[in-house]
Amino acid sequence: MALPPGTVDCKPNGIPKALGGGFAITYRIVNRSGAAFAVRCFHKDVLDLQSRYRLIHDYLKKNNLPHFVDFEYQQTGIRVKGVTYPIVKMEWVAGITLGEYVEKNHADRAAMERLRTQFCNLEIDLAKYGLAHGDLQNGNVLVEKTRLRLVDYDGLFVSGMTVGKGAELGHKHFQHPLRRAADFGPNIDRFSFVPVYRDR
């Protein structure tokens, strides 16, 4: 399905607002019906990108997990000077990033306890389905009223992928300093949960 015609969020000077990432730049686009999408344009090569996203899409669709958003990988999603490049079109989540939420609510003990419980449930759910996000950090976890949503699936591990062939190492501040691509597998998020929500 092609991305419907829409308007890109822009800065006051007319330049599109771009959210940076390790492998892609993300833009928010609102179509004519008012629906908003995140469009991720890759600026680096990612190992087996198309096949990885096919596995991720099929697995998440089959299991219908609440922490993930609908998305569509498009191999020829954007054309630049006559050359096509892949994009990922994702549902735009109305929540705020983990970093923003903590900054606004760090003094609210009840809010922090709710967030802690949500992270505990997220860890349990990922383990139950043999999933690992691969880059849990402030910008990739969005906080809604009743749940956490995960975005940026470039480093996601799902059943069917080859263990030990990772595409990225995640944000260094939320990963073990000795993490390597060979560690790619269902347990790569275990260290990330420690700085995020555990106190022991």
Disulfide bonds with the S-S distance in Angstrom:
none
